[in-house]
Amino acid sequence: NAGGKYKGELIGGQSTPFQSEEGGETIVDAVSRSYTVVGICERPSYEPYTAPGYTALTLDNEAESDSYDLMMTFEEPEKAAEIMERLANSCSEDGIVFSTHASLLRFMGRSTNSSYNRVLYSMGAILMLVILFGSISLIYNAFSISVSERTKQFGLLKSIGATKKQMRQSVLFEACALSVAGIPLGILAGLGGMGITFHFVADMINRLWGTAAEKGVFLTLVVTWQSIVFAAVIAFATIIISALIPAKRAVKLSPMQAIRQSDDVRIRPEKVRTSGLTYRLFGFEGMLASKNFKRSRKKYRATVFSLFISIVLFVAATSFSDYLTGAAESTDNYSEYEVSFYLTEDNK
């Protein structure tokens, strides 16, 4: 003992903070001692910041202790709670206490809380469906926007004697060439974007999932071959289907119909007319755009649908980010102040 805190009486323990104000505590029976620094430790997470000292846990008496900690890793983490329950029932009389690493299981999506799992997987499923639908739609519309030009090309091939088999092979070769170049680049760009996103939202996720970060559990990007294959197959199938559509249309048409594109553009005077209100509101340019839209609706439907999907993806991503930020801030439970003081009966 190198001394003690004194304020009218001897003060001890870690529950009484240091009192430095005038008339506060003093150190009594102080003696001089020499110490050798053998390491640096941090304050334990369960110890109050107002404690006058740090709690240091040593292993000097390890050989004399009858208590040991055993940590296990399971190949199937989702069965951790079930295995722990069986072990607890079989060792109930031995005084052995079993517990699961709740923070790690939450990060792995294997939490013992069924409500948490439902929310997590539901949110993940919704995001996956939105992204999947948006990706398929954008790939499809990339081909649909140029469908009239492609129909004309297939009509020219058909006019010089190309068979249906040759046209299908041409389309499949073109789709494969686009897939070989586009799919790897798209996957790499997607992984890079996810890595950057996780880098910036990791702190918010850690606050949502409690003290997991303090225990060495962090949100990281994990890439599995199953997810890569799934994304590549979906993209390749979408490209093939999107490329076959104009070829199928061109095969059904005669060479002259495909070249002239008479089915894409059908002009009727009563359908192309625009109101005077359109001209007054948007001017001559707006009137021309309206007439062109009515003249070739199929082209503009693909364009409008692409814009629609882009806006949906943007709104979904922005809303998810805002909700995640709000949830992370609500878990902090902090008050905005610079100075605080406590009023007791002794210092009124």
C-alpha positions as CSV (number, residue, x, y, z in Angstrom):
1,N,0.0,0.0,0.0
2,A,1.5,3.3,-1.1
3,G,-1.0,5.5,0.7
4,G,-4.7,6.3,0.9
5,K,-7.3,8.9,0.0
6,Y,-8.7,10.8,3.0
7,K,-11.6,13.3,3.3
8,G,-12.8,13.3,6.9
9,E,-12.4,9.6,6.7
10,L,-10.4,7.1,4.7
11,I,-11.9,6.7,1.1
12,G,-11.3,3.5,-0.7
13,G,-12.5,1.5,-3.7
14,Q,-13.0,2.1,-7.4
15,S,-16.5,3.5,-7.0
16,T,-15.4,6.9,-5.5
17,P,-14.0,9.3,-8.1
18,F,-11.1,11.7,-7.4
19,Q,-12.3,14.9,-5.7
20,S,-10.0,17.7,-6.6
21,E,-12.0,20.8,-5.6
22,E,-11.0,23.0,-2.7
23,G,-11.6,21.1,0.6
24,G,-11.5,17.8,-1.3
25,E,-9.6,14.7,-0.6
26,T,-5.9,14.4,0.4
27,I,-3.4,11.6,0.2
28,V,-2.3,10.3,3.6
29,D,0.4,7.9,4.8
30,A,2.1,8.2,1.4
31,V,5.4,6.3,0.9
32,S,7.9,6.3,-1.9
33,R,8.1,3.1,-3.9
34,S,9.9,2.0,-7.1
35,Y,8.1,0.1,-9.9
36,T,9.2,-1.6,-13.1
37,V,7.0,-1.0,-16.1
38,V,6.4,-4.4,-17.8
39,G,3.4,-3.5,-20.0
40,I,0.6,-1.1,-20.8
41,C,-3.0,-1.9,-20.3
42,E,-6.3,-0.2,-21.2
43,R,-9.2,0.5,-18.9
44,P,-11.7,-2.4,-19.1
45,S,-15.0,-1.6,-20.8
46,Y,-17.0,-2.5,-17.7
47,E,-15.1,-0.1,-15.4
48,P,-16.5,3.5,-15.0
49,Y,-14.4,6.4,-16.4
50,T,-14.7,8.1,-13.1
51,A,-12.9,5.3,-11.3
52,P,-9.7,6.7,-9.6
53,G,-7.6,3.8,-10.9
54,Y,-7.3,1.1,-13.5
55,T,-8.2,-2.5,-12.9
56,A,-5.4,-4.8,-14.2
57,L,-6.0,-8.5,-14.5
58,T,-2.9,-10.7,-14.1
59,L,-2.2,-14.4,-14.5
60,D,0.1,-14.8,-11.5
61,N,-2.2,-17.2,-9.7
62,E,-3.2,-19.1,-12.8
63,A,-1.7,-22.4,-11.5
64,E,-3.6,-22.1,-8.2
65,S,-7.0,-21.3,-9.9
66,D,-9.7,-23.9,-10.4
67,S,-11.5,-21.8,-13.0
68,Y,-10.8,-22.0,-16.7
69,D,-12.3,-20.4,-19.8
70,L,-12.9,-22.7,-22.9
71,M,-13.7,-21.1,-26.2
72,M,-15.2,-23.2,-29.1
73,T,-15.7,-22.6,-32.8
74,F,-18.4,-24.5,-34.6
75,E,-18.5,-25.4,-38.3
76,E,-22.2,-24.6,-38.2
77,P,-22.6,-21.3,-36.2
78,E,-26.4,-21.4,-36.5
79,K,-26.4,-24.4,-34.1
80,A,-24.4,-22.6,-31.4
81,A,-27.4,-21.9,-29.2
82,E,-28.8,-25.5,-29.5
83,I,-25.4,-27.0,-28.6
84,M,-24.9,-24.6,-25.7
85,E,-28.3,-25.6,-24.3
86,R,-27.5,-29.3,-24.5
87,L,-24.1,-28.8,-22.9
88,A,-25.7,-26.7,-20.1
89,N,-28.3,-29.4,-19.4
90,S,-25.6,-32.1,-19.3
91,C,-23.3,-30.1,-17.0
92,S,-25.9,-28.3,-14.8
93,E,-24.5,-29.9,-11.6
94,D,-20.9,-29.1,-12.3
95,G,-21.2,-25.3,-11.9
96,I,-20.2,-24.7,-15.6
97,V,-21.6,-21.6,-17.2
98,F,-22.1,-21.5,-21.0
99,S,-22.7,-18.5,-23.2
100,T,-22.5,-17.6,-26.9
101,H,-20.6,-14.8,-28.6
102,A,-23.7,-12.7,-29.3
103,S,-21.9,-9.9,-31.1
104,L,-20.1,-12.2,-33.5
105,L,-23.3,-14.2,-34.2
106,R,-25.1,-11.0,-35.1
107,F,-22.5,-10.1,-37.6
108,M,-22.7,-13.5,-39.1
109,G,-26.5,-13.4,-39.3
110,R,-26.8,-16.3,-36.9
111,S,-28.2,-14.5,-33.9
112,T,-30.2,-16.4,-31.3
113,N,-32.7,-13.6,-31.4
114,S,-35.3,-14.7,-34.0
115,S,-36.9,-11.2,-34.3
116,Y,-33.5,-9.7,-35.1
117,N,-32.9,-12.4,-37.7
118,R,-36.2,-11.8,-39.4
119,V,-35.6,-8.1,-39.7
120,L,-32.0,-8.7,-41.0
121,Y,-33.0,-11.2,-43.6
122,S,-36.1,-9.3,-44.6
123,M,-34.1,-6.1,-45.2
124,G,-31.4,-8.0,-47.1
125,A,-34.0,-9.8,-49.3
126,I,-35.7,-6.5,-50.1
127,L,-32.4,-4.8,-51.1
128,M,-31.4,-7.8,-53.2
129,L,-34.7,-7.9,-55.0
130,V,-34.5,-4.1,-55.8
131,I,-30.9,-4.4,-57.0
132,L,-31.6,-7.6,-59.0
133,F,-34.7,-6.1,-60.6
134,G,-32.9,-2.9,-61.4
135,S,-29.9,-4.7,-62.9
136,I,-32.0,-6.9,-65.1
137,S,-34.1,-4.0,-66.3
138,L,-31.1,-1.8,-67.1
139,I,-29.4,-4.5,-69.1
140,Y,-32.6,-5.3,-70.9
141,N,-33.4,-1.7,-71.7
142,A,-29.8,-1.1,-73.0
143,F,-30.7,-3.5,-75.8
144,S,-34.3,-2.4,-76.2
145,I,-33.3,1.3,-76.8
146,S,-31.5,0.2,-80.0
147,V,-34.0,-2.5,-81.0
148,S,-35.2,-0.7,-84.2
149,E,-31.6,-0.4,-85.5
150,R,-30.9,-4.1,-84.7
151,T,-34.1,-5.1,-86.4
152,K,-33.0,-3.4,-89.6
153,Q,-29.6,-5.2,-89.4
154,F,-31.2,-8.6,-89.1
155,G,-33.5,-7.7,-91.9
156,L,-30.5,-6.9,-94.1
157,L,-28.9,-10.3,-93.2
158,K,-32.2,-12.1,-94.0
159,S,-32.4,-10.3,-97.4
160,I,-29.1,-11.7,-98.5
161,G,-30.0,-15.3,-97.5
162,A,-29.1,-15.7,-93.9
163,T,-31.0,-18.6,-92.2
164,K,-32.7,-18.6,-88.8
165,K,-29.9,-20.7,-87.4
166,Q,-27.2,-18.3,-88.7
167,M,-29.0,-15.3,-87.2
168,R,-29.3,-17.0,-83.8
169,Q,-25.6,-18.0,-83.9
170,S,-24.7,-14.4,-84.7
171,V,-26.8,-13.1,-81.8
172,L,-25.3,-15.6,-79.4
173,F,-21.8,-14.8,-80.5
174,E,-22.4,-11.1,-80.0
175,A,-23.9,-11.7,-76.5
176,C,-21.0,-13.9,-75.5
177,A,-18.5,-11.3,-76.6
178,L,-20.3,-8.6,-74.6
179,S,-20.5,-10.9,-71.6
180,V,-16.8,-11.8,-71.6
181,A,-15.9,-8.1,-71.6
182,G,-18.7,-6.6,-69.5
183,I,-19.5,-9.2,-66.7
184,P,-15.9,-9.3,-65.2
185,L,-15.7,-5.5,-65.3
186,G,-19.1,-5.2,-63.7
187,I,-18.3,-7.6,-61.0
188,L,-15.0,-5.9,-60.2
189,A,-16.7,-2.5,-60.2
190,G,-19.5,-3.8,-57.9
191,L,-17.0,-5.3,-55.4
192,G,-15.0,-2.1,-55.4
193,G,-18.2,0.0,-54.8
194,M,-19.3,-2.3,-52.0
195,G,-15.8,-2.1,-50.3
196,I,-15.9,1.7,-50.4
197,T,-19.5,1.7,-49.0
198,F,-18.6,-0.6,-46.2
199,H,-15.6,1.5,-45.4
200,F,-17.8,4.6,-44.8
201,V,-20.8,2.9,-43.1
202,A,-18.8,0.5,-40.9
203,D,-18.9,2.9,-37.9
204,M,-22.7,3.2,-38.1
205,I,-23.1,-0.6,-38.4
206,N,-20.9,-1.1,-35.4
207,R,-22.9,1.3,-33.3
208,L,-26.1,-0.6,-34.3
209,W,-24.6,-3.9,-33.2
210,G,-23.4,-2.8,-29.8
211,T,-19.9,-3.4,-28.5
212,A,-18.9,-5.8,-31.3
213,A,-16.1,-3.5,-32.5
214,E,-14.7,-3.3,-29.0
215,K,-14.4,-7.1,-29.0
216,G,-12.5,-7.2,-32.3
217,V,-15.5,-7.8,-34.6
218,F,-15.7,-5.5,-37.6
219,L,-17.8,-5.2,-40.8
220,T,-15.7,-6.4,-43.7
221,L,-16.3,-7.3,-47.3
222,V,-16.4,-11.1,-47.8
223,V,-16.5,-12.5,-51.4
224,T,-17.7,-16.0,-52.0
225,W,-17.5,-17.9,-55.3
226,Q,-21.3,-18.7,-55.0
227,S,-22.2,-15.0,-55.1
228,I,-19.8,-14.4,-58.1
229,V,-21.3,-17.3,-60.1
230,F,-24.9,-16.2,-59.3
231,A,-24.2,-12.6,-60.4
232,A,-22.5,-13.8,-63.6
233,V,-25.2,-16.3,-64.5
234,I,-28.0,-13.7,-64.0
235,A,-26.1,-11.1,-66.1
236,F,-25.3,-13.6,-68.9
237,A,-28.9,-14.9,-69.1
238,T,-30.3,-11.3,-69.2
239,I,-27.9,-10.4,-72.0
240,I,-28.8,-13.5,-74.0
241,I,-32.6,-12.9,-73.6
242,S,-32.2,-9.2,-74.4
243,A,-30.2,-9.9,-77.5
244,L,-32.5,-12.6,-78.8
245,I,-35.6,-10.3,-78.7
246,P,-34.8,-8.2,-81.8
247,A,-33.6,-11.3,-83.6
248,K,-36.9,-13.1,-82.9
249,R,-38.8,-10.1,-84.2
250,A,-36.7,-9.8,-87.3
251,V,-37.1,-13.5,-88.1
252,K,-40.9,-13.2,-88.1
253,L,-40.9,-10.2,-90.4
254,S,-40.2,-10.3,-94.1
255,P,-36.9,-8.7,-95.2
256,M,-38.5,-5.6,-96.5
257,Q,-40.7,-5.1,-93.4
258,A,-37.6,-5.5,-91.1
259,I,-35.5,-3.0,-93.2
260,R,-38.3,-0.4,-93.5
261,Q,-39.3,-1.0,-89.8
262,S,-42.9,-0.5,-90.8
263,D,-44.1,-2.3,-87.6
264,D,-42.1,0.1,-85.3
265,V,-43.5,3.3,-86.7
266,R,-47.2,3.6,-87.6
267,I,-48.3,7.1,-88.3
268,R,-51.9,8.2,-88.1
269,P,-52.7,11.9,-88.3
270,E,-55.1,11.8,-85.4
271,K,-52.5,10.1,-83.2
272,V,-49.7,12.6,-84.0
273,R,-51.6,15.8,-83.4
274,T,-50.6,17.8,-80.3
275,S,-52.7,20.4,-78.4
276,G,-52.0,24.1,-78.5
277,L,-51.4,23.9,-74.7
278,T,-48.3,21.8,-75.4
279,Y,-46.9,24.4,-77.7
280,R,-47.6,27.3,-75.3
281,L,-46.1,25.5,-72.3
282,F,-43.0,23.9,-73.9
283,G,-42.5,25.8,-77.1
284,F,-41.6,24.4,-80.5
285,E,-39.1,21.9,-79.1
286,G,-41.7,20.4,-76.8
287,M,-44.1,20.1,-79.6
288,L,-41.6,18.2,-81.7
289,A,-40.7,15.9,-78.8
290,S,-44.3,15.1,-78.2
291,K,-44.9,14.3,-81.9
292,N,-41.8,12.1,-82.0
293,F,-42.9,10.3,-78.8
294,K,-46.3,9.6,-80.4
295,R,-44.7,8.5,-83.6
296,S,-42.4,5.9,-82.0
297,R,-43.8,4.9,-78.6
298,K,-41.7,1.7,-78.2
299,K,-38.4,3.5,-78.3
300,Y,-39.5,6.0,-75.7
301,R,-41.1,3.4,-73.4
302,A,-37.7,1.8,-73.0
303,T,-36.0,5.1,-72.3
304,V,-38.7,6.2,-69.8
305,F,-38.5,2.8,-68.0
306,S,-34.8,3.1,-67.7
307,L,-35.1,6.5,-66.1
308,F,-37.8,5.1,-63.8
309,I,-35.6,2.2,-62.6
310,S,-32.6,4.6,-62.0
311,I,-34.8,6.9,-59.9
312,V,-36.1,3.9,-57.9
313,L,-32.6,2.6,-57.2
314,F,-31.4,6.1,-56.1
315,V,-34.4,6.6,-53.8
316,A,-34.1,3.1,-52.3
317,A,-30.4,3.6,-51.6
318,T,-30.8,7.1,-50.2
319,S,-33.7,6.0,-47.9
320,F,-31.8,3.0,-46.6
321,S,-28.8,5.2,-45.9
322,D,-30.9,7.8,-44.0
323,Y,-32.7,5.1,-42.0
324,L,-29.4,3.5,-41.1
325,T,-27.9,6.8,-40.0
326,G,-30.9,7.6,-37.9
327,A,-30.9,4.2,-36.2
328,A,-27.2,4.5,-35.5
329,E,-27.6,7.9,-34.0
330,S,-30.5,6.8,-31.8
331,T,-28.3,4.0,-30.3
332,D,-25.7,6.5,-29.1
333,N,-27.9,8.0,-26.4
334,Y,-25.7,11.0,-25.9
335,S,-26.6,14.5,-24.7
336,E,-25.2,17.6,-26.3
337,Y,-23.4,19.6,-23.6
338,E,-19.9,20.9,-23.0
339,V,-19.9,21.2,-19.1
340,S,-21.8,19.2,-16.5
341,F,-21.9,19.5,-12.7
342,Y,-23.6,17.7,-9.9
343,L,-25.4,19.5,-7.0
344,T,-25.5,17.6,-3.7
345,E,-26.5,18.5,-0.1
346,D,-22.9,19.0,0.9
347,N,-22.1,21.7,-1.7
348,K,-25.4,23.6,-1.9
